[in-house]
Amino acid sequence: MDVDLYVYDISRGLARQYSGAFLGVHIEAVYHTSIVFGGVEYFFGAGIQTCSPPASTHHGRPMEVIRLGTTSLPSDVIATYLDTLSETYTADSYDLFLHNCNNFTNDFSEFLVGKTIPERIGSLPRRVMETPFGAMMKQQIDAAMRPVVQQSSHPSYGSYGSQIRAPAPVAAPAVNNHTSRNGVASGHPHRRLHLPVLDLMNQDSSAPIQVLPSEEEINQLEKSGYDPALQSLWNFVRKDSSKPRQMPLPDLDSIGHMFFKAIQDPSSTDPLRIILQLLNAAMQDRRVSGFFAAGNHQETLDTLFKQVEGLGSACSDEIRICSLQIIERLFNSGITVPQQTIGGVNLISTMIDTISDSLTLPALNANVRIAASRGAATLSRSESLRRKQGKQGSLSVDEALGLASAVLHAINAEESSAVALRYSLAALGFLMFLRPVGDDDVWEFLEVSNAVETVRLKAEQFPQEEKLIREVGSVLFDIQ
């Protein structure tokens, strides 16, 4: 399917005429953008909205239509991703300067076609805010433009959630102190906390570095009778990663089946290493990580991670790091990894085991510890975000308890890597943020384990992490 970016000027030419006089800089338009594919226009205003036919919104005709590329992602994967975005892009969260329609189309575009919207559009709010007038009038400008972009009463408009699928009924959890029907009450003591360092790490978008196999290794696998899908994946990941990801996706379903077939042979670790390297590199593209995060080929991923753990002491650092980076990419895909068991597979539980083993095994080098702590932080961050949105966390008590135990062990054992400690601290902070307090096994474990003191003692060894240590140790856990 072709994917287009529709670009509108919601100032209707006024920005071009008067921006120089008011702002001191010339701006061409006040951009509103939408994503169009499959005969439907998707945009963010009063939540995620849809319009069909395209170009029939209250903004009139677009001033420009930009072909972003094509997508071959299955419709159910796209729907799952939009479900996840709709939790973040709500009507109440709209902010003309910080969280607007262009942020939505940028995220959606990167997922669909692997490239972002033009920089001239995305950077406009920052350019306005850098001017004295823009900084002074930010609130007034936002208030004036909000009604323009948040119209919901239009004959051709639909709400994404109601148009695509009805929400599944959710059973109300048991209510305890500080807990409402959705598991997180507005009166939770964490709501009052100021956590600037954790908040900054919550926005961490740095990507792990991956290593590709050599062309000779790929050729050798092909000679051994591996599926032709191997070559298509190899061609895909060899592209220049410094350029926008515009290559068409290979057949991800065939690749998933190829991986499952390949990892059934435990006679050599070389095929496993090469498969992990290819998958890790491909998952840089959120279309790929999103496909697997959406629940496709759960058994393949589960088998892959279990085979890595089954190697025990024979597992190389390279293989272990690759598997941990794949976990990080899955949770950074923008799609909520299914928490339920699918076909007898509970992938989240397996990934927690993989992370926990790498956090607790002795004598692992710093790069493995960093990869494990990053994986723990990314998984725990998804828990934190769900609770911020008023939802229950996706981990069972046993899963959360296992992860908390491994992370606390890693914090206590870390002696040299400030980076590994930083991500382990963040993992513990995210895991416990807004977790219901009171009769909870995880809180009780941390109290019995003297977690507060364990965290605070690290300030002597790592003074550069003192602010984060104070937030996680002194602030977060003082509610016990």
N, C-alpha and C positions, 0 to 999 in steps of 0.2 A: 504494500500500500504506500502511495505517496503521502508524505507528511509536509504540510505547509505551515508557515508562520504568517498569520494575518496581523498587519501593523496598522493601528489607528492613531489619529491625533485627537485626544479628547479635549484639547484646547481649541480645536477647529480653526487653526491658523493664528490664534492670538499669541501663542508663544513665539512664533517666528517674527511677528510684528513688534512685540513689546519687550521681549526678554532682555535685549541689550540695554534698554533704558532702566529696567527694574533690577536686573541681576548683575549687570555689568559684563555679562557674557552672552553670546548668541546661542540659543538652542532652537533646533529646527521644529520640534514638536514635543508635546507631553505624551509619551508613548503608552498606548495600551496594546497588549498583544494577546493572541490566542493561538491555540494549536488546532489544526484542521486535518482530519483524515477520515476516510470511510464515510464521507458525507455529513459529518458532525463537527461542529466547532466547540472546543473546550476552552473555558477561560475561568479566571478566578475573580470574584467580586463578592457576591453574597454567598460565600462558600464556592465550591467548584460547581460551575454551571455549564449547561450544554445548550446548543442552539442548532436547529436544523430547519431549513437549509442554512449552510454557512453564509456569512455576510448579511444576515437579516437581524442583527442585534440593534439595540437603540443607538449604537455608535455609527450606524450608517455603513457606507462602503469603506473598505480599508484603503489607506493611502498607499500601501505597498503589500505585495504578497511575495514571500521569500520561500523558495523550495529548500527545505532542510535536508531532505533525503527520502529514503524509503525504509519501511520497517517490515520485517517478516515475523515479528513476535506473535505468538498465538494470542487470540482475543482474551482467553481466560487469564493469561499472564498480565496483559495490559490492564484488565479489570481489577486484578488483585493489586497491582501497583497503584491504580487510582483510588482503590479503597484505602490504601495506606496514606496516600497524599491527602485524602479528604479528612483524615484525622488531624492533620497539621494545618491545612488551608481551610479554616473555618471563617465564617463571616466576622466573628468577633476578633479574629487574629489579624484582620486586614490593616495594613499600615502603608500609606502611600510611599513612604521613603524606605521602609525597612522590610516589608513583607507584602509584596504587591503582585499584580498579575504577571509581571515580567519574571519575578522569582519562580512563580508556578510554571510558566512556559519554559523557562530555562531548565528546571528539574525534569519536566516531562519530555522535553526535546532530548536531553542527554540520555534519558532512559530509552526512548523510542529509536533514535538514530545515532546515538553516541557522539553528539556534538551540541554545543551550547548555542544560545541565540547571539546575534551580533553584539559585540562589546559596546558599541555606541548606544544601544538601547539599555542594556543592563546597567551601565555606569551613569546614566542620567541622574538618578536621585543623588548620588554622591557629588556630581558636579554642581547641582543646585545647592546642596548643603554646604559646599565649600565657599559659597558666596555669603557675604555679610547679611544681605536681605533674606536669602534662603534660610540661613541658620536662625535668624530672628523671627521669621514668619512661618516656621515649620508647622506648628500646630494649626495655625489659621489656614494654611494652604491645604493641609491634610483634611481639615473639617470641610473646606469648600469643595474639594474634589471627591470626597467619599461618596456623596449621593449620586454623583455622575457615574461612578463605576460599580456601585452596589445595587443597582436597580434589579428587582426580582420579578416584578409584575410585567411580563411581556408575553404575548401569545405564543411566541416560538421558543420560549425558554423552558428548560427542564433542570431539575436538580440532579446531579450525577447519581447520587445514591438511589433516589426513587425511580430514575429512568432505567438504570442498568439492572439493579437487583434490590430486592427488599432486604433489609437488615435481618439477620438471624436473631431469634429471641435469645436473650442472655439471662441465665438464672442468677438471681441475686445471691451473693455470698453471705455467710453469717456475719452479723454485725457485732463488732466489739468496740472498745473505746477508741475514739479517733477514726472510726471506720463507718463509711456510709454504704448505701446500697451498691455502689460501684467499687467498693473496696478502698477508696481513698477519700477521706472527708476534707472539706475545705478548712476544717479546724485543726488539721494535722500540725503538730509543732514544727515540722520541717518547713511549712509554708512561710514561717516568719524568718527563716535563715537567709543570710546574705553570703553567698558562696561564689565569689568572683572567679577564683581559680578553677573550681570544678565546672562552673558555667563555661569558662573558656575551653576547657577540655571537652565539654559537651559538644563543641562546635569543631573539634579536631577533624580535619578532612585530609590529613597527610596520608599518603598511600604507602604501603610497604613496598620494598624493592624486590623484584623477582629476577631470577636467572633462567634463561632459556636453554634448552638442550641444544646440542650442535646439530648441524644439518646431517653430519655423518651418522649420528645416533638415530635420527629420524629415518634416514635411508635404510639403516640396518633393521629397524623395526618393520619397515615396509617389506623388506626381503623375507622377514620371518613370517609373513602372511597376515599382517595386521590390516584392519579395515581401511578402505580408501578414504573414509572420513578423517583419518589421521592427517592426510596431506592437506585437506581443506582447512583443518584447524591450524596446522603449521603455517599455511599461507596467511591465515587470519592474524595470528599473533606476531608474525614477523614484520608487520607494518610499522612504520615510524611512529613511535609512541608520542613524539613531540608534536605531531599534527593532529587535528581533529579526527575522531574515529568515524570515518565515513564509509569504511568497507562494509559491504553487505555481510550479514551474519551467515556462517555456515549452518548446516542442518544440525541444530543443537540436539534434537531428539536422537538422530543417528549417532552423534558423538557420545551421548549418554549411554547408549547401548554398547558402543565400542569400548568405552571405559569399563563397563561392568564385565564384559567378556574378557578384557585384557587382565583385569586384576584378579581373576580366578586362578591364575597360575602363580603360586607363591615361590616358584623355584629360583627366581632371581629378583633382586631389588631394583635392577636397572629399569625394566619397564615401569615399575611403580614410580620411580623417581621421575622418569620422563613424562608420564601421565600427569603427575602432580605439578610439574613445572609448566606443562602446556595449559592445564586447567587454571592454574594460578595466574598465568599471564593473560589468558582469555578473560578472566573475571575482572580484569581492570576495566573492561567495558561493562557498564551496568546493565546492558541488555542481557549479557551472558549471566552475570551473577544474579540478576533478577529472575531469569528463567529457572535457575536451580533453586533459588530461595523460595520460589512460589510453590514448591512441592513436587517438582518434576524430578524423577530419578532419585528419590530419597534413598532407595535401597543401594544404589550405586555409591552415593556419598557415604552412607553408613558403613558399607563394606570397605570403602577406601580408608576411612578413619580407623576402623577396627583393625585393618591389616597393618597400618602404621604402628598402632599400639602393640600388635602381636609380635612385631620384630624385637621388642624389648631392647636389650643392650646392643643388639645388632643394628638398630635404627640409626642411620647417620643424621648428623645435625641438619644437613641439607633437606632430607626427607621430612624431618620433624618440623622444621621452619616452614616449609611449603604447605604442609597440612594446616598449620596454625594460621598462616596468611589466608588460606582459602576460607577458613571459618570467619576471619575478620571481614573478608570481602562479602561473604554471604550476609552478615549482619549490617554491613554498610550499603547494601544494595537498594535500600528504600522499601523493601518488601518484608513484611513480618514473616519470619520463618514459622511454618506451622508447628504449633505446640502439641497437637494431638498425634497419636500413633497412627501411621499410615502403612497399611500392609504389614503390620507387625513390627514396624520400624519407628523408634522414637529418636529422631535425628538430633534434637536439642540435647537429650540426655547423653548421647554418644559424643557430641561435640564438647560437652562439659567434662566428660571423662578424659578426652584428649587434652583439653586445656589443663585440667587438674593434674594429670600425670606429668606434664611438662613443667608445671609450677612446683611440683614436690620432689621430682627425681633429683638426687644429689649429683654434683659434679657436671652439670650442664653449663655450656659456655654462655656468655652474656647475650649473644645474639638469639639463642633459643629462649632465654628467660625474657628478653624484650618481646619476642614474638608471642610468647604465651601470655604475658601480662597485657599486651595490646589486644589479643583475642578476648581475654577476660573483661577488659574495659569496654570493648565494643559490644559484647553480649550484654553486660550489665547496664550499659547505657540504654539499650533498647528497653530494658525493664524500667529504668528511670523515666524514659519518655512516655511509656504506656501509663505510668502512674500520674505523670503530669497532666495527661489528657483525661484523667478520671477513670482509667480502666484498671483492671486487675493485672498484675504481672503475669507473664506467661510461664514462669518456672514453678514447678511443684515445690513444696517445702523441702523435700529430700534433695532436689536439684539445687535449690538455693543454699541449702546447708552445706552440700558438698563443695560448691563453688566458694562459699565464704570461708570454709575451712582451708581450702587450697590457697586462696589469696592471702589469708592471714599468715599461713606458713611461709609464703613467698616474701611477704613484708618482713617477717621476723628473720628470715635467713639471708636476705639481701645485704651484701657487705660492700659491693663495689660499683654497681651500675645505678646511677641516679635515674636513668631513663626507665629501667625495669621497675624501680621502686615507684616512680611517678605513676606509671600505668597501673601498677598493683594497687596503689592508694586510690586512684580514680575508680578502679573496679569495685573496691569495697564501698566507696562513697556512693557510686551509682546504684549498686546492688541494694543498699539499705535506704536510699533516699525515698521518703514517703511510704516506706514499708510500714504496714499497720503495727503499732506498738502495743504492748500488753502481753497477752498469752501467746507468744510466738517463739517457736523453737530456735529460729535463727538468732533473734535478739538474745535469747537465753544462752545460746552457745557462745556468743560474743562476750557476754557478761562473765560467764564462767571461765572463759579463756583469757580474761583480762585484756581484751582487745584494745581498749583505750590506752592502756599503758604501753602495749606493744607498739602501737602507732606513734605515740608521743616520744618514745625513746629513740626513734629513728632521726629525730631532729639533731641529736648530737653528732651522728655520723654524716648526715646529709643536710647541713644548714641551708643549702640552696633551695631545698624543698620545704622550708619551714612554713611557708604560708599554706601550702596544700596539706601538710601534716596537721597544722592547727585546725584547718577546716574539717578534715576527716576525723581527727582525734578529739580535739577539744569541743568543737561546735556540734558535729553530727552526732557523736555518741554521748554527749552530755544529757540527752533526753532519757537515757535508760533509768 
